[in-house]
Amino acid sequence: MINIGLAGWGDHELGGSKGKLREYGAHFPIVELDSSFYAIQPERNYLKWLQGTPDNFGFIIKAYQGMTGHLRGENPFAGGIEQMFEVFRQSIQPVQEAGKLKSVLFQYPPWFDCTKANVDVLRDAKARMGDVPLALEFRHQSWFTEEMREKTLSFMKKEGWIHSICDEPQAGIGSVPTVLEVTHPDQTIVRFHGRNVGGWVQNNEANWRDVRYLYHYNRQELLEWKEWLLQLQKQTREVCVVFNNNSGGHAAGNAKELMAMLGIDYEGLAPRQLDLF
C-alpha cells in the first residue's frame, strides 16, 4: 500500500479551500503534523482533528523539538526529559487509540552526528516511547557514509525504527543521501524536501525558511520515484509518502501527479465540497 499526503494542511489550496483539514481529507489519506514539533499539542486539538477526518485517515506526528535536540534555551518542563516525553505521549494517546497514528517522526538536526553517545540517545528515546511506532530521519551524512551505512540500517532494524527516507538537496554534511532501504516490515516513510541546494543551507537571510523548500519536482524526477516506490512497496506493508516542498505551493500538485502516475484512486476519503460556480 502506498499512501500519499502533504506536510501540514494549512498551506495548501485544495478544492477552493485553504487551511481546512476536512477539505484536505477529501484529497489525501495521510498528513504529517508539524505543529507538534513546535509545541506539544493539547489533547483537545487532537480530538478536534480526529473528528475532522475520515475513519481510515492517518497522522504522522513530528516529535516535539525538545525530544530531538532542536530546542534552543532551557527545557520548559520542570520534570526534565522524563516529563517532556510523558506529556508528549499522553497528548498523542487519542490518535493512537483511534487507530489513526501512523508513526511519530523523530527528525534529528544536522549536528546530530554518528557517535556512540548519539546512538545511546536514540536507544533512550525508543525506550521512553514504549509501544508507539517511531520513524527516524537523519540530517547528518555520517550515518550513511560507506563505512557506517550498513551498521546504521542494521541498528534501525534491530531497534524497531521505521526508516524515513529523504529526497533532499545534497548540500554537504548537513544533508543525507536517498537510501532506499526498508528497516521495518510494517511501514516506510518517504519525505520529499525538494532539491533546492542553494536554499537548503541555513543562511542569515530572514526568509531562509521560505526558500529552503522551494522546489517543483519535474515529471522525470517523479517517474524515477514511481519505480523506487513500487520496489519499496514489495518490502513493507505500507509506504507513506509526504511532500514537504511547500514554500512555493508545489507540494499538492506534485502529490497529485505522483498519484496519477501510480494509478492510485483512494477510497474512503472525505466527501468533497460541490463546486457550484
Residue pairs with C-beta under 8 A, 6 or more apart in sequence:
1 233
1 237
1 238
1 239
2 229
2 233
2 238
2 239
2 241
2 262
2 264
3 29
3 30
3 58
3 238
3 239
3 240
3 241
3 266
4 28
4 29
4 30
4 241
4 243
4 255
4 258
4 259
4 264
5 28
5 29
5 30
5 31
5 32
5 60
5 240
5 241
5 242
5 243
5 255
6 12
6 24
6 28
6 31
6 32
6 242
6 243
6 244
6 246
6 251
6 252
6 255
7 31
7 32
7 34
7 191
7 242
7 243
7 244
7 246
7 251
8 31
8 32
8 33
8 34
8 35
8 246
9 19
9 20
9 21
9 24
9 31
10 18
10 19
11 18
11 19
11 246
11 249
11 251
12 18
12 24
12 246
12 249
12 251
12 252
13 249
13 252
14 23
14 24
14 26
14 27
14 252
15 23
15 26
15 27
15 272
15 273
15 275
16 273
16 275
17 23
17 273
21 31
21 49
21 52
21 53
22 52
22 53
22 270
23 270
23 272
23 273
24 31
25 52
25 53
25 54
25 57
25 269
25 270
26 269
26 270
26 271
26 272
26 273
27 252
27 256
27 269
27 272
28 255
28 266
28 269
29 54
29 56
29 57
29 58
29 266
29 268
29 269
30 57
30 58
30 59
30 60
30 102
30 240
30 242
31 57
31 58
31 59
31 60
32 59
32 60
32 61
32 62
32 105
32 191
32 242
32 244
33 41
33 49
33 59
33 60
33 61
33 62
34 62
35 41
35 45
36 61
36 62
36 63
36 64
36 88
36 91
36 92
37 62
37 63
37 64
37 65
37 70
37 107
38 65
39 64
40 64
40 84
40 87
40 88
40 91
41 91
42 91
43 90
43 91
43 93
43 94
46 91
46 92
46 94
46 95
47 94
49 59
49 95
50 94
50 95
50 98
50 100
53 100
53 270
54 268
54 269
54 270
55 268
56 268
57 100
57 270
58 100
58 101
58 102
58 240
59 95
59 100
59 101
59 102
60 102
60 103
60 104
60 105
60 135
60 189
60 240
60 242
61 92
61 95
61 101
61 103
61 104
61 105
62 104
62 105
62 107
63 88
63 104
63 105
63 106
63 107
63 125
64 84
64 88
65 71
66 75
66 76
66 77
66 81
66 84
67 84
67 85
67 88
67 106
67 125
68 106
68 107
68 108
68 109
68 112
69 108
69 109
69 111
69 112
69 121
70 109
75 81
75 84
77 83
77 84
77 87
79 86
81 128
82 128
85 125
85 128
85 129
89 128
89 129
89 130
89 132
92 101
92 104
92 132
95 101
96 132
101 132
101 133
102 133
102 187
102 238
102 240
103 132
103 133
103 134
103 135
103 162
103 187
103 189
103 240
104 129
104 132
104 133
104 134
104 135
105 134
105 135
105 137
105 164
105 189
106 122
106 125
106 134
106 135
106 136
106 137
107 137
107 139
107 164
108 118
108 136
108 137
108 138
108 139
108 140
109 139
110 139
110 140
110 173
110 174
110 175
111 140
111 174
112 118
112 121
112 138
112 139
112 140
113 140
113 142
113 143
114 140
114 142
114 143
114 145
114 148
114 152
119 155
122 136
122 155
122 159
122 161
123 159
125 134
126 134
126 159
126 160
126 161
133 162
133 186
133 187
134 160
134 161
134 162
135 161
135 162
135 163
135 164
135 187
135 189
136 156
136 161
136 162
136 163
136 164
137 164
137 166
137 189
137 191
138 144
138 152
138 176
139 174
139 175
139 176
140 173
140 174
140 176
141 172
141 173
141 174
141 175
141 176
141 177
142 148
142 173
143 149
143 152
143 176
144 152
144 176
144 177
144 179
149 179
153 163
153 179
153 181
153 183
155 161
156 163
156 183
156 184
157 183
157 184
160 184
161 183
161 184
162 183
162 184
162 186
162 187
162 188
162 189
163 179
163 181
163 182
163 183
163 184
163 188
163 189
164 189
164 190
164 191
165 178
165 179
165 180
165 181
165 188
165 189
165 190
165 191
165 232
166 175
166 176
166 178
166 190
166 191
166 193
167 178
167 190
167 191
167 192
167 193
167 194
167 195
167 225
168 175
168 176
168 178
168 191
168 193
168 194
168 195
168 200
169 175
169 193
169 194
169 195
169 196
169 197
169 199
169 200
170 177
170 197
171 197
171 200
171 201
172 201
174 201
175 200
180 228
180 231
180 232
182 188
182 232
182 235
182 236
184 236
185 235
185 236
185 237
186 236
186 237
186 238
187 236
187 237
187 238
187 239
187 240
188 232
188 235
188 236
188 238
188 239
188 240
189 239
189 240
189 241
189 242
190 225
190 229
190 232
190 239
190 240
190 241
190 242
191 242
191 244
192 217
192 241
192 242
192 243
192 244
192 245
192 251
192 254
193 213
193 215
193 244
193 245
194 212
194 213
194 214
194 215
194 217
194 244
194 245
194 247
194 250
195 215
195 217
195 221
196 211
196 212
196 213
196 214
196 215
198 211
199 208
199 211
199 212
199 213
199 214
200 212
202 208
202 212
205 211
209 247
210 247
211 247
212 247
213 244
213 245
213 246
213 247
214 245
214 247
214 248
215 245
215 247
215 248
215 250
216 245
216 248
216 250
216 253
216 254
217 225
217 245
217 250
217 254
217 257
219 257
222 254
222 257
222 258
222 261
223 261
225 258
226 258
226 261
226 262
229 239
229 241
229 262
230 262
232 239
233 239
241 255
241 258
243 250
243 251
243 252
243 254
243 255
244 251
245 251
245 254
259 265
